[in-house]
Amino acid sequence: MSEVTVDANMTSEEAFKKFQTDNDIQLLDEPYKFNAEVNTELRVAKPWRDDAKYFRHVQISTIALLKMITHARSGGEIEIMGMLQGQIKENTFIVSDVFALPVEGTETRVNAQTEAYEYMSKYAELYNKAGYKEQVVGWYHSHPGYGCWLSGIDVSTQALNQQFTEPFLAIVVDPTQTLSSGKVDLGAFRTFPEGESSNMTAAMPDKYIPMNKVDDYGHHSSRYYQLETSYYMSSMDTKLMKYFWNSYWVQAVSGNKLASITGYLSSQLKNIAKTCREVNRESKTGDLRATRMVTRAGEDSRKLIGEVTSGLLQEYFKRSFTDTKNGGGNPAV
């Protein structure tokens, strides 16, 4: 997890230093150097055909990370989608940049249409003509408010891409959980080949997932695995990094957290109400599932209260800081 704690008392520079420290962001120039020889050798050898979990690590540039977060937040409660650009080395994907796709999504689904694929092809072509050697190495999309994992549609999309456009990676980012908890919620995944699967079963999620998505969460978990992620930045891109950070920081500090996640909080309340109705129905049959659902409803309620309290405190301290700077007294509660 990556901490992006929003503190109105911090300057943008102080916040970025904390962001670097909390995320263990390394100053590395090597990932930015495109190694054509290694890329060609790996793409010819295709070691991932013999080892379903050949890729184990993902290195993501901080610029690519902030681009994904900003794009995901711009979508609000609607899923967004984009492509990953970079290269590969032994057991590792290197994501140096990303670009957004013009797609239409819903609260729980996003699919690329013909126009998006045409846009992607044209973008990649112009990108290479401009002198950049990085290639498309995967895709990213958002799960607003329900964590980082692959749904059935996501698994099918990723499996299809791995079949025809290897090497290919899937990244999922949750902008709502990021804003709510103060931590960047991001996961990187790859699917197993047809006929292969993991013997691991999905545990009950510790984060909010809509009732209509809970079954989907566990049903496909054996068809993919998660890669270890780390972040890096180059000593040469400090100015560009400051631009993206300032843009992100202004949104994070000036925005009203509760207003930004209103839809998320509303869906949580509906989810808790639905769970309670399910409990009432299951308890009449004596099903043990009712006990587990009561526990889940209690946990969801506790988290909801915590998120609202956190949002209120954040807004209070923000106003307090502003009033103090303007020479006023304490803000009205």
C-alpha positions as CSV (number, residue, x, y, z in Angstrom):
1,M,0.0,0.0,0.0
2,S,1.1,3.6,-0.7
3,E,0.4,6.4,1.7
4,V,-0.8,9.7,0.3
5,T,-2.0,11.3,3.5
6,V,-3.8,14.6,2.9
7,D,-2.7,17.2,5.4
8,A,-3.7,20.8,4.8
9,N,-0.8,22.0,7.1
10,M,1.8,20.6,4.7
11,T,3.2,22.4,1.7
12,S,3.2,20.6,-1.6
13,E,7.0,20.0,-1.3
14,E,6.7,18.6,2.2
15,A,3.8,16.4,1.1
16,F,5.8,15.0,-1.9
17,K,8.8,14.2,0.3
18,K,6.5,12.3,2.6
19,F,5.0,10.6,-0.4
20,Q,8.4,9.5,-1.5
21,T,9.4,8.2,2.0
22,D,6.1,6.4,2.6
23,N,6.2,4.6,-0.7
24,D,9.9,3.8,-0.7
25,I,10.2,5.5,-4.1
26,Q,13.7,4.8,-5.4
27,L,15.7,7.3,-7.5
28,L,16.6,5.1,-10.5
29,D,17.7,6.0,-14.0
30,E,18.1,2.5,-15.2
31,P,14.4,1.7,-15.8
32,Y,14.1,4.7,-18.1
33,K,16.8,3.2,-20.5
34,F,15.1,1.1,-23.1
35,N,17.1,-2.1,-23.4
36,A,16.2,-3.3,-27.0
37,E,18.5,-6.3,-26.8
38,V,16.9,-7.7,-23.6
39,N,13.4,-7.0,-24.9
40,T,14.0,-8.7,-28.2
41,E,15.6,-11.8,-26.6
42,L,12.7,-12.2,-24.1
43,R,10.0,-11.7,-26.8
44,V,11.7,-14.3,-29.0
45,A,12.3,-16.8,-26.2
46,K,8.8,-16.3,-24.6
47,P,9.8,-17.8,-21.2
48,W,6.3,-17.1,-19.9
49,R,5.0,-20.0,-22.0
50,D,6.8,-22.5,-19.8
51,D,6.3,-20.7,-16.5
52,A,2.8,-19.4,-15.9
53,K,4.1,-17.1,-13.1
54,Y,7.3,-16.0,-14.9
55,F,6.5,-12.4,-14.3
56,R,6.6,-11.6,-10.6
57,H,7.5,-8.0,-10.2
58,V,6.2,-4.6,-11.6
59,Q,8.2,-1.4,-11.4
60,I,6.0,1.7,-11.9
61,S,7.3,5.2,-12.5
62,T,5.9,7.8,-10.1
63,I,4.7,9.8,-13.1
64,A,2.7,6.8,-14.4
65,L,1.3,6.2,-10.9
66,L,0.1,9.8,-10.5
67,K,-1.4,9.8,-14.1
68,M,-3.4,6.7,-13.3
69,I,-4.6,8.0,-9.9
70,T,-5.6,11.4,-11.4
71,H,-7.4,9.7,-14.4
72,A,-9.2,7.3,-12.1
73,R,-10.3,10.2,-9.8
74,S,-11.6,12.1,-12.8
75,G,-14.0,9.3,-13.5
76,G,-15.7,9.6,-10.1
77,E,-18.0,6.5,-9.7
78,I,-17.5,5.5,-13.3
79,E,-14.8,3.0,-14.3
80,I,-12.1,4.4,-16.5
81,M,-9.5,2.6,-18.7
82,G,-6.0,3.3,-20.1
83,M,-2.9,1.6,-21.4
84,L,0.5,0.9,-19.9
85,Q,3.7,1.7,-21.8
86,G,7.1,0.4,-20.9
87,Q,9.4,-2.6,-21.4
88,I,10.2,-6.0,-19.9
89,K,13.2,-7.5,-18.3
90,E,13.7,-10.8,-16.5
91,N,10.7,-11.6,-14.4
92,T,9.7,-7.9,-14.4
93,F,7.4,-5.4,-16.1
94,I,8.6,-1.8,-16.2
95,V,5.8,0.7,-16.6
96,S,7.3,4.1,-17.4
97,D,4.2,5.9,-18.8
98,V,0.4,5.5,-19.3
99,F,-2.2,7.0,-21.5
100,A,-6.0,7.2,-21.1
101,L,-8.5,5.6,-23.5
102,P,-11.8,7.3,-24.6
103,V,-14.1,4.6,-23.3
104,E,-17.5,4.5,-21.7
105,G,-17.9,2.7,-18.4
106,T,-20.4,2.1,-15.6
107,E,-20.0,1.9,-11.9
108,T,-18.9,-1.7,-12.1
109,R,-17.8,-2.3,-15.7
110,V,-15.7,-0.8,-18.5
111,N,-15.1,-2.2,-22.0
112,A,-13.0,-0.8,-24.8
113,Q,-15.0,-0.4,-28.1
114,T,-13.7,-0.2,-31.7
115,E,-13.0,3.6,-31.4
116,A,-10.8,3.0,-28.3
117,Y,-8.7,0.3,-30.1
118,E,-8.2,2.6,-33.1
119,Y,-7.2,5.4,-30.7
120,M,-4.8,3.1,-28.9
121,S,-3.1,1.9,-32.2
122,K,-2.8,5.5,-33.5
123,Y,-1.4,6.8,-30.2
124,A,1.2,4.0,-30.0
125,E,2.2,4.6,-33.6
126,L,2.7,8.4,-33.1
127,Y,4.5,7.7,-29.8
128,N,7.1,5.5,-31.5
129,K,7.4,8.0,-34.4
130,A,8.3,10.7,-31.9
131,G,11.3,8.6,-31.0
132,Y,10.1,6.8,-27.9
133,K,10.9,3.0,-27.9
134,E,8.6,1.9,-25.1
135,Q,5.8,-0.4,-26.1
136,V,2.3,-1.1,-24.9
137,V,2.8,-3.7,-22.1
138,G,-0.7,-3.8,-20.6
139,W,-3.8,-1.9,-19.5
140,Y,-5.2,-0.3,-16.4
141,H,-8.7,0.4,-15.2
142,S,-10.4,1.6,-12.0
143,H,-12.7,-0.1,-9.5
144,P,-14.3,2.9,-7.8
145,G,-14.9,1.9,-4.2
146,Y,-14.6,-1.8,-4.3
147,G,-10.9,-2.7,-4.2
148,C,-8.3,-4.1,-6.6
149,W,-9.0,-7.5,-8.0
150,L,-10.2,-8.9,-11.4
151,S,-13.8,-9.5,-12.2
152,G,-15.0,-12.2,-14.6
153,I,-15.0,-9.7,-17.4
154,D,-11.5,-8.4,-16.4
155,V,-10.2,-12.0,-16.4
156,S,-11.6,-12.7,-19.8
157,T,-10.1,-9.4,-21.2
158,Q,-6.7,-10.0,-19.7
159,A,-6.6,-13.7,-20.8
160,L,-7.5,-12.6,-24.4
161,N,-4.7,-10.0,-24.4
162,Q,-2.2,-12.5,-23.0
163,Q,-3.2,-15.0,-25.7
164,F,-2.6,-12.5,-28.6
165,T,-0.5,-9.6,-27.4
166,E,2.0,-11.0,-24.8
167,P,3.7,-9.9,-22.7
168,F,0.7,-8.1,-21.1
169,L,-0.2,-6.8,-17.6
170,A,-3.4,-5.7,-15.9
171,I,-3.4,-3.0,-13.3
172,V,-6.4,-2.0,-11.2
173,V,-6.6,1.2,-9.1
174,D,-9.3,2.2,-6.7
175,P,-9.6,6.0,-6.5
176,T,-12.4,6.0,-3.9
177,Q,-10.6,3.8,-1.4
178,T,-7.5,5.9,-2.1
179,L,-9.3,9.1,-1.2
180,S,-11.2,7.5,1.7
181,S,-8.2,5.8,3.4
182,G,-5.4,8.1,2.4
183,K,-3.5,5.2,0.8
184,V,-3.0,4.5,-2.9
185,D,-4.9,1.2,-3.6
186,L,-3.4,-0.4,-6.6
187,G,-2.9,-4.0,-7.7
188,A,-1.1,-5.7,-10.7
189,F,-2.3,-9.0,-12.1
190,R,-1.8,-11.7,-14.7
191,T,-4.0,-14.6,-15.6
192,F,-3.1,-18.3,-15.9
193,P,-3.2,-20.0,-19.2
194,E,-6.4,-21.9,-20.2
195,G,-6.5,-25.2,-18.2
196,E,-4.2,-23.9,-15.4
197,S,-5.3,-22.3,-12.2
198,S,-4.1,-21.5,-8.7
199,N,-5.2,-23.7,-5.8
200,M,-5.5,-20.6,-3.7
201,T,-9.1,-19.5,-2.8
202,A,-10.1,-16.0,-2.2
203,A,-10.6,-15.0,1.4
204,M,-13.5,-12.8,2.5
205,P,-12.5,-9.3,1.3
206,D,-11.5,-6.8,4.1
207,K,-12.8,-3.9,2.0
208,Y,-16.2,-2.9,0.8
209,I,-17.4,-4.8,-2.2
210,P,-21.0,-4.3,-3.6
211,M,-23.3,-7.3,-2.9
212,N,-23.7,-7.9,-6.6
213,K,-19.9,-8.2,-6.9
214,V,-19.1,-10.4,-3.9
215,D,-19.7,-13.7,-5.8
216,D,-17.7,-12.4,-8.8
217,Y,-14.8,-11.5,-6.4
218,G,-14.3,-15.1,-5.3
219,H,-15.5,-17.0,-8.3
220,H,-12.5,-16.1,-10.6
221,S,-9.7,-15.7,-8.0
222,S,-8.0,-19.0,-9.0
223,R,-7.6,-17.8,-12.6
224,Y,-5.1,-15.0,-11.9
225,Y,-2.3,-14.0,-9.5
226,Q,-1.0,-10.8,-8.2
227,L,2.5,-9.3,-8.9
228,E,4.7,-7.4,-6.4
229,T,4.8,-3.7,-7.2
230,S,7.4,-1.0,-6.5
231,Y,7.8,2.6,-7.5
232,Y,10.7,4.6,-8.9
233,M,11.5,8.1,-10.3
234,S,14.4,9.4,-12.3
235,S,16.8,12.2,-11.1
236,M,16.3,13.8,-14.5
237,D,12.5,14.2,-14.4
238,T,12.1,16.3,-11.2
239,K,10.5,19.3,-13.0
240,L,7.9,17.1,-14.8
241,M,7.3,15.2,-11.5
242,K,6.6,18.5,-9.7
243,Y,4.0,19.4,-12.4
244,F,2.1,16.2,-11.9
245,W,2.4,16.3,-8.1
246,N,1.2,19.9,-7.8
247,S,-1.8,19.0,-10.0
248,Y,-2.6,16.0,-7.8
249,W,-1.9,17.8,-4.5
250,V,-4.1,20.8,-5.3
251,Q,-7.0,18.4,-6.0
252,A,-6.3,16.4,-2.9
253,V,-6.1,19.3,-0.5
254,S,-8.7,21.7,-2.0
255,G,-11.3,19.0,-2.6
256,N,-14.0,18.1,-0.1
257,K,-13.5,14.4,0.7
258,L,-17.1,13.7,1.8
259,A,-18.5,15.4,-1.4
260,S,-16.1,13.4,-3.5
261,I,-17.2,10.1,-2.1
262,T,-20.9,10.8,-1.7
263,G,-21.9,8.1,-4.2
264,Y,-19.5,5.6,-2.5
265,L,-21.0,6.3,0.9
266,S,-24.5,6.0,-0.5
267,S,-23.7,2.7,-2.1
268,Q,-22.2,1.4,1.1
269,L,-25.4,2.2,3.0
270,K,-27.5,0.4,0.4
271,N,-25.2,-2.5,0.6
272,I,-25.4,-2.7,4.4
273,A,-29.2,-2.5,4.2
274,K,-29.3,-5.3,1.6
275,T,-27.0,-7.4,3.8
276,C,-29.4,-6.9,6.8
277,R,-32.3,-8.0,4.7
278,E,-30.4,-11.1,3.6
279,V,-29.5,-11.9,7.2
280,N,-33.2,-11.7,8.2
281,R,-34.1,-14.1,5.4
282,E,-31.3,-16.5,6.1
283,S,-31.8,-16.6,9.9
284,K,-35.3,-18.0,9.4
285,T,-33.8,-21.0,7.7
286,G,-31.2,-21.5,10.3
287,D,-28.4,-21.1,7.8
288,L,-24.9,-20.4,9.3
289,R,-24.3,-18.0,6.5
290,A,-26.5,-15.5,8.4
291,T,-23.8,-15.3,11.2
292,R,-21.1,-14.5,8.7
293,M,-23.3,-11.8,7.1
294,V,-24.0,-10.2,10.4
295,T,-20.2,-9.9,11.0
296,R,-19.8,-8.5,7.5
297,A,-22.6,-5.9,8.0
298,G,-21.0,-4.9,11.3
299,E,-17.6,-4.4,9.7
300,D,-19.0,-2.4,6.8
301,S,-20.9,-0.2,9.3
302,R,-17.7,0.4,11.4
303,K,-15.8,1.3,8.3
304,L,-18.5,3.6,7.1
305,I,-18.6,5.5,10.4
306,G,-14.8,5.7,10.3
307,E,-14.8,7.2,6.8
308,V,-17.4,9.8,7.6
309,T,-15.6,10.8,10.8
310,S,-12.3,11.0,8.9
311,G,-13.9,13.2,6.3
312,L,-15.4,15.5,8.9
313,L,-12.2,15.9,10.7
314,Q,-10.2,16.6,7.5
315,E,-12.7,19.3,6.6
316,Y,-12.6,20.8,10.1
317,F,-8.8,21.0,10.2
318,K,-8.7,22.4,6.7
319,R,-11.1,25.2,7.6
320,S,-9.2,25.7,10.9
321,F,-6.0,26.2,9.0
322,T,-7.5,28.6,6.5
323,D,-9.2,30.7,9.2
324,T,-6.0,30.9,11.2
325,K,-4.1,32.1,8.1
326,N,-6.8,34.7,7.5
327,G,-6.6,35.9,11.1
328,G,-10.0,34.4,12.1
329,G,-11.1,32.3,15.0
330,N,-12.0,28.6,15.2
331,P,-14.3,27.4,12.4
332,A,-17.9,26.7,13.3
333,V,-18.7,23.1,13.9
